[in-house]
């Protein structure tokens, strides 16, 4: 599923790049119980303007009732890389 989401959001220009970590273990509270699961983590690079559409697409493709979707702003970065990201999602 993670690779499919990555391919779709990049092909639809909702993201410039997606890193896929294939094995992470998550511990979380869900419906009153502490749960543990092996999951796949996606780090998706996009712009603020593309966030609403990206979130809709991820929710549509993802199998979870409530997929994790967090925004971590980039305080700084290589100007050339940030330009590439912006150009890739237009």
ChimeraX commands (.cxc) that place a marker at each C-alpha (Angstrom):
marker #1 position 0.00,0.00,0.00 radius 0.5
marker #1 position 2.79,2.47,0.88 radius 0.5
marker #1 position 4.46,2.14,-2.50 radius 0.5
marker #1 position 1.13,2.58,-4.28 radius 0.5
marker #1 position 0.37,5.77,-2.32 radius 0.5
marker #1 position 3.87,7.06,-3.11 radius 0.5
marker #1 position 3.49,6.38,-6.84 radius 0.5
marker #1 position 0.02,7.91,-7.05 radius 0.5
marker #1 position 0.78,11.14,-5.21 radius 0.5
marker #1 position 3.98,11.73,-7.19 radius 0.5
marker #1 position 2.32,10.91,-10.52 radius 0.5
marker #1 position -0.55,13.30,-9.72 radius 0.5
marker #1 position 2.01,16.01,-8.83 radius 0.5
marker #1 position 0.71,16.21,-5.26 radius 0.5
marker #1 position 4.23,15.44,-4.02 radius 0.5
marker #1 position 7.71,15.91,-5.41 radius 0.5
marker #1 position 9.18,12.92,-3.57 radius 0.5
marker #1 position 8.09,10.25,-1.10 radius 0.5
marker #1 position 10.42,8.31,1.18 radius 0.5
marker #1 position 9.06,4.89,2.15 radius 0.5
marker #1 position 10.29,3.30,5.39 radius 0.5
marker #1 position 9.04,-0.25,5.07 radius 0.5
marker #1 position 9.27,-1.34,8.71 radius 0.5
marker #1 position 8.40,0.79,11.71 radius 0.5
marker #1 position 6.69,-0.32,14.87 radius 0.5
marker #1 position 3.97,1.93,16.25 radius 0.5
marker #1 position 2.49,1.88,19.74 radius 0.5
marker #1 position -0.72,3.90,20.08 radius 0.5
marker #1 position -4.04,4.16,21.87 radius 0.5
marker #1 position -7.04,3.24,19.68 radius 0.5
marker #1 position -10.62,2.88,20.88 radius 0.5
marker #1 position -9.56,2.74,24.52 radius 0.5
marker #1 position -6.82,0.13,24.12 radius 0.5
marker #1 position -3.06,0.33,23.73 radius 0.5
marker #1 position -2.20,-1.27,20.39 radius 0.5
marker #1 position 1.03,-2.18,18.61 radius 0.5
marker #1 position 1.48,-2.58,14.86 radius 0.5
marker #1 position 4.17,-2.91,12.22 radius 0.5
marker #1 position 3.53,-0.16,9.74 radius 0.5
marker #1 position 5.09,1.63,6.82 radius 0.5
marker #1 position 6.06,5.28,7.21 radius 0.5
marker #1 position 5.82,7.75,4.35 radius 0.5
marker #1 position 7.65,11.07,4.35 radius 0.5
marker #1 position 6.03,13.12,1.61 radius 0.5
marker #1 position 7.57,16.34,0.29 radius 0.5
marker #1 position 5.07,18.87,-1.02 radius 0.5
marker #1 position 4.03,22.49,-0.69 radius 0.5
marker #1 position 1.48,24.13,1.57 radius 0.5
marker #1 position -0.76,24.80,-1.46 radius 0.5
marker #1 position -0.97,21.07,-2.30 radius 0.5
marker #1 position -1.71,19.87,1.26 radius 0.5
marker #1 position -5.53,19.70,1.12 radius 0.5
marker #1 position -5.53,17.72,-2.12 radius 0.5
marker #1 position -2.70,15.48,-0.90 radius 0.5
marker #1 position -4.52,14.67,2.32 radius 0.5
marker #1 position -7.72,13.79,0.41 radius 0.5
marker #1 position -5.78,11.45,-1.87 radius 0.5
marker #1 position -3.95,9.73,1.00 radius 0.5
marker #1 position -7.20,9.22,2.93 radius 0.5
marker #1 position -8.84,7.77,-0.19 radius 0.5
marker #1 position -6.00,5.33,-0.89 radius 0.5
marker #1 position -5.16,4.33,2.69 radius 0.5
marker #1 position -6.76,1.32,4.37 radius 0.5
marker #1 position -6.96,2.76,7.89 radius 0.5
marker #1 position -10.07,4.37,9.32 radius 0.5
marker #1 position -7.88,7.24,10.53 radius 0.5
marker #1 position -4.51,7.35,8.75 radius 0.5
marker #1 position -1.79,9.46,10.35 radius 0.5
marker #1 position -1.31,12.70,8.44 radius 0.5
marker #1 position 1.00,15.25,10.06 radius 0.5
marker #1 position 2.55,18.36,8.57 radius 0.5
marker #1 position 6.10,19.15,9.63 radius 0.5
marker #1 position 7.14,22.50,8.15 radius 0.5
marker #1 position 10.63,22.89,6.74 radius 0.5
marker #1 position 12.22,25.79,8.58 radius 0.5
marker #1 position 15.17,25.80,6.21 radius 0.5
marker #1 position 16.61,23.78,3.40 radius 0.5
marker #1 position 18.64,23.92,0.23 radius 0.5
marker #1 position 17.17,26.65,-1.96 radius 0.5
marker #1 position 17.68,24.51,-5.07 radius 0.5
marker #1 position 15.92,21.52,-3.48 radius 0.5
marker #1 position 12.98,23.63,-2.30 radius 0.5
marker #1 position 12.69,25.12,-5.81 radius 0.5
marker #1 position 12.66,21.59,-7.24 radius 0.5
marker #1 position 9.88,20.56,-4.84 radius 0.5
marker #1 position 7.79,23.60,-5.78 radius 0.5
marker #1 position 8.33,22.99,-9.49 radius 0.5
marker #1 position 7.51,19.30,-9.21 radius 0.5
marker #1 position 4.05,19.83,-7.72 radius 0.5
marker #1 position 2.80,22.49,-10.11 radius 0.5
marker link #1:1,2 radius 0.2
marker link #1:2,3 radius 0.2
marker link #1:3,4 radius 0.2
marker link #1:4,5 radius 0.2
marker link #1:5,6 radius 0.2
marker link #1:6,7 radius 0.2
marker link #1:7,8 radius 0.2
marker link #1:8,9 radius 0.2
marker link #1:9,10 radius 0.2
marker link #1:10,11 radius 0.2
marker link #1:11,12 radius 0.2
marker link #1:12,13 radius 0.2
marker link #1:13,14 radius 0.2
marker link #1:14,15 radius 0.2
marker link #1:15,16 radius 0.2
marker link #1:16,17 radius 0.2
marker link #1:17,18 radius 0.2
marker link #1:18,19 radius 0.2
marker link #1:19,20 radius 0.2
marker link #1:20,21 radius 0.2
marker link #1:21,22 radius 0.2
marker link #1:22,23 radius 0.2
marker link #1:23,24 radius 0.2
marker link #1:24,25 radius 0.2
marker link #1:25,26 radius 0.2
marker link #1:26,27 radius 0.2
marker link #1:27,28 radius 0.2
marker link #1:28,29 radius 0.2
marker link #1:29,30 radius 0.2
marker link #1:30,31 radius 0.2
marker link #1:31,32 radius 0.2
marker link #1:32,33 radius 0.2
marker link #1:33,34 radius 0.2
marker link #1:34,35 radius 0.2
marker link #1:35,36 radius 0.2
marker link #1:36,37 radius 0.2
marker link #1:37,38 radius 0.2
marker link #1:38,39 radius 0.2
marker link #1:39,40 radius 0.2
marker link #1:40,41 radius 0.2
marker link #1:41,42 radius 0.2
marker link #1:42,43 radius 0.2
marker link #1:43,44 radius 0.2
marker link #1:44,45 radius 0.2
marker link #1:45,46 radius 0.2
marker link #1:46,47 radius 0.2
marker link #1:47,48 radius 0.2
marker link #1:48,49 radius 0.2
marker link #1:49,50 radius 0.2
marker link #1:50,51 radius 0.2
marker link #1:51,52 radius 0.2
marker link #1:52,53 radius 0.2
marker link #1:53,54 radius 0.2
marker link #1:54,55 radius 0.2
marker link #1:55,56 radius 0.2
marker link #1:56,57 radius 0.2
marker link #1:57,58 radius 0.2
marker link #1:58,59 radius 0.2
marker link #1:59,60 radius 0.2
marker link #1:60,61 radius 0.2
marker link #1:61,62 radius 0.2
marker link #1:62,63 radius 0.2
marker link #1:63,64 radius 0.2
marker link #1:64,65 radius 0.2
marker link #1:65,66 radius 0.2
marker link #1:66,67 radius 0.2
marker link #1:67,68 radius 0.2
marker link #1:68,69 radius 0.2
marker link #1:69,70 radius 0.2
marker link #1:70,71 radius 0.2
marker link #1:71,72 radius 0.2
marker link #1:72,73 radius 0.2
marker link #1:73,74 radius 0.2
marker link #1:74,75 radius 0.2
marker link #1:75,76 radius 0.2
marker link #1:76,77 radius 0.2
marker link #1:77,78 radius 0.2
marker link #1:78,79 radius 0.2
marker link #1:79,80 radius 0.2
marker link #1:80,81 radius 0.2
marker link #1:81,82 radius 0.2
marker link #1:82,83 radius 0.2
marker link #1:83,84 radius 0.2
marker link #1:84,85 radius 0.2
marker link #1:85,86 radius 0.2
marker link #1:86,87 radius 0.2
marker link #1:87,88 radius 0.2
marker link #1:88,89 radius 0.2
marker link #1:89,90 radius 0.2
view
